[in-house]
Amino acid sequence: MTAPNELRLLPWSGQGDKPCYLSTDDPAGFMSRLADNIEAVQLGTASGLLDEASEALDNQDTSIDEMRCLVKELTGALRDVFRVATSRGHLRSTSDPRESA
């Protein structure tokens, strides 16, 4: 939940790769739920890529081109996960301390 007058960093970028923010204190609102769902997909994608990376590293037949493609995908996933972590960390630090007690 976003504290009053606080903005939630959304899990996607706007034009020019600029961050997008949501101003709401309604975690059940459409945009909040959409952001939660997209974050879940992004985290799931990152998890799948970690498994893929482990397999590729264990496979001596993995080509340089395959590794480059995987690194590119991992970079995008890491960017998404970092945005989710930043958003959730910010939400946690701005939430009502009485809620965590």
Secondary structure, DSSP 8 states (H G I E B T S, - for coil): ---TT--EEEEEE-GGG-EEEE--S-TTSHHHHHHHHHHHHHHHHHHHHHHHHHHHHH-TT--HHHHHHHHHHHHHHHHHHHHHHHHHHHHHHHS-GGGG-
